[in-house]
Each structure stands twice: as structure tokens, then as C-alpha cells.
Amino acid sequence: MDALRTRFITRARTEIAALREAHRQHDEPAMRKIAHSLAGNAGLFGWPDLSARARELEDALVQPASQDEVESRLEAVMAEMPR
């Protein structure tokens, strides 16, 4: 399981970078897809706070949310990134 968690952390870092790039390009469909994937995988591999923050970001992107709210939730996802 440790090897899988290590792979998850590497993949999560890549997804966070892709999430930032999608945000920079105002690509909300890509952001939703990445947030959804991150939410599911983070929960599966033992990162419940990251999972919850990613789910909140996904929800903000599905519902009409202000740009400030989306950015706040994106920052919350990044703050939970495993080190």
C-alpha cells in the first residue's frame, strides 16, 4: 500500500499543477474533471482533507460560484497537498 500511496502523491502533484494551469486558462471543464479525480483518489489513499477540499472545488465549479469562491477553494486544495 505504501508504494501506491507514493504513486498517488506523485500523481496528485501532477494533477495540482494541471489544475493550476486549467485555472490560468479559465478551463472550468478541465478543472472539474481534475477536481473530481483528485477527490476520489485522495479519499481512497488516505487523504480525507484533500478529498473534501477537491470535492468542494468541484461543487463550486458545478454550481454558479463567484470567481473569488473558486479561487479560495482552489487555494484550499493546494494547501492540503501531501508533502
C-alpha positions in Angstrom: 0.0 0.0 0.0 2.9 2.3 0.7 4.0 2.1 -2.9 0.5 3.0 -4.1 0.4 6.0 -1.7 3.7 7.2 -3.1 2.5 6.9 -6.6 -0.7 8.8 -5.6 1.4 11.6 -4.1 3.4 11.9 -7.4 0.2 11.9 -9.4 -1.6 14.3 -7.1 1.3 16.8 -7.6 0.9 16.5 -11.4 -2.9 16.9 -11.0 -2.4 20.0 -8.9 -0.1 21.5 -11.5 -2.7 20.7 -14.2 -5.4 22.2 -12.0 -3.5 25.5 -11.7 -2.9 25.6 -15.5 -6.5 24.9 -16.2 -7.4 27.7 -13.8 -5.0 30.1 -15.5 -6.6 29.2 -18.9 -10.1 29.6 -17.4 -10.8 26.0 -18.5 -13.6 25.1 -16.0 -14.5 21.7 -17.6 -10.8 20.6 -17.1 -10.8 21.9 -13.6 -14.0 20.0 -12.8 -12.6 16.8 -14.2 -9.3 17.1 -12.3 -11.0 18.1 -9.0 -13.3 15.1 -9.4 -10.5 12.7 -9.9 -8.4 14.2 -7.1 -11.4 14.0 -4.7 -11.9 10.3 -5.3 -8.3 9.2 -5.3 -7.3 11.3 -2.3 -10.0 9.7 -0.2 -9.1 6.2 -1.4 -5.4 6.7 -0.5 -6.0 8.2 3.0 -6.0 12.0 2.4 -9.6 12.8 3.5 -9.0 16.5 3.9 -7.6 16.8 0.4 -10.5 14.8 -0.9 -13.0 17.1 0.9 -11.3 20.3 -0.5 -11.3 18.9 -4.0 -14.9 17.9 -3.8 -15.7 21.5 -2.6 -13.9 22.9 -5.6 -15.7 20.6 -7.9 -19.1 21.7 -6.3 -18.1 25.3 -6.8 -17.4 24.7 -10.4 -20.7 22.8 -11.0 -22.8 25.4 -9.3 -22.6 29.0 -10.3 -19.9 30.3 -7.9 -18.1 33.6 -7.8 -14.5 33.7 -9.1 -13.4 34.6 -5.6 -15.0 31.5 -4.2 -13.5 29.2 -6.9 -10.0 30.7 -6.2 -10.5 30.3 -2.5 -11.4 26.6 -2.9 -8.5 26.1 -5.3 -6.1 27.5 -2.7 -7.7 25.2 -0.1 -7.0 22.2 -2.4 -3.4 23.3 -2.8 -2.9 23.8 0.9 -3.9 20.1 1.5 -1.4 18.8 -1.0 0.7 16.0 0.6 4.3 16.9 1.2 
